[in-house]
Structures are given as structure tokens and as C-alpha cells.
Amino acid sequence: MFFIPALKTLNPRLRALTLSLLILSPFTSQAEELKNPTDLFEQLLSIQAQMNIKIIGLERIQNEEKIKTRGSLSQQTEQLLASFNHIVSRNNKGEIERIVIINKKQKSEVESIVLPTHQQGNHFIVSVDLSGNGETWQTVDMVIDTGADLVVLPESMIASLGLTHQTFTQQNMQTANGTTKAKITHLNTVKIAGESLEQVQVAFIADALLGTNKLLGMSALSRYQINIDDKSQLVTLIKR
């Protein structure tokens, strides 16, 4: 607690400064609270302010403990909402614009993950977090491809996933553009809607053959039973 002298006893210049401090202090206090969130609700408020996005359904966050996060703001957002069913809306640049929190995931005998997706032609696209070494992370949009044996990524992503010094095996792979050599290894972690899959086999092929596509293949998806709802554009993964 500190003492503020009666404003009438202060000279005009000092009185103006005191008034400005009194007016600003509530806002300063609120800003400090957002910088140092104490629970999940405040963490999401902070993310909302930093990313300049709209989070709908914050009232559904009740007495949830603070969660440790890492990575980009987008990755941190997914980590914060891992235990909630939610829908992420993105603009045409792939940037998050709005998040709708639906409800908290309920534990059941059959655990499932609902993936909000968007459609690109006949393909469903889902946002996935990838790390080759467990330290360097990339958030990418991937095509759900049950016809691909492995997760397939362009060679240009090797360094950005922390796999520069990784040992690869060579394997022939069939692509839409014919047979090509692929570099095979394992990703340390693949995160789908907050669910972590460890040691997922991946194939890297030349960018010219793969283009901008990144395929979420069966080396990740085979761990689940997959239900695809074309009408709602939702993909449900049910743990085997």
C-alpha cells in the first residue's frame, strides 16, 4: 500500500501526473495479468490478444490449471486446447482467425479425436504439428491420405524439422508422377489435435514431385479407426 496526498495540496503539474497514474494503474494491472497468466482461462485470453483473434466459448473453461506450452503461438494454442473439442477457422493464408470451444473432452472406454478439417477438392486437410527431433517444430496443413503407406513430406522440410544430421534409408516410392527415390526415417513426434504420436515413419521426396502437398499417411493413421463425415467435413479418429 502507498500513500497518495490530497490532490488539492499538490501543485498543478504534480496533480496531473498523480491523476494520470491513478487512471492508468487499473489498465497496467490488467496488462500485467495477461503477461503472467495464472490459469488456462487467462492463458487463452493472452493468446487471443497476442494473435488478434476471436475465441468463442471461453466461458466453458472452468478452474483449469495453467498449461506449459512451447513453440509458435499457433502451436501453443493447440496445446492449450488439447483437452477440449474445438473448431479452428483460418483465412486464405492459413492464419487462425477464430476458434470455437465446443466442450471438454470426456474420457470414455473408446477414446476418439474429432478433427476439424477443410476440404480441398476431394481431399480433407488437417493442421498437424511435426517434430523430427522433439525440439524443432513445424505446424503444417496435411492431406489425410489413407492410400499412402507413410507420412510423406517434401525434402525441403528436412532441416526445418531438425533432421539435418539424421541417417536416412533409401526406398522406391510410387507417386502420382511415377516411381521415385524417397528418404525414409522417423519423426520424433506427430501431434494431431493435441494427441501425440511418437516415432512415426516418414518419407521425404523431391519437392518437384510432391509440390505443395504433405500427406498424413498410414504410418500415423493406422493407429486409429477412421470415420470421415463428408457433410460436416469432420474426421474422427478412434483409438484401436
Secondary structure, DSSP 4 states (H G I P E B T S, - for coil): ------GGGS-HHHHHHHHHHHHHHHHHHHHHHHHS--BHHHHHHHHHHHHT-EEE-GGG--SPBP----SSHHHHHHHHTTTEEEEEEE-TTS-EEEEEEEEEPPP-SS-EEEEE-EEETTEEEEEEEEESSSSSEEEEEEEE-TT-SSEEEEGGGTGGGT-TT---EEEEEEETTEEEEEEEEEEEEEEETTEEEEEEEEEEE-HHHHTT--EE-HHHHTTEEEEEETTTTEEEEEE-
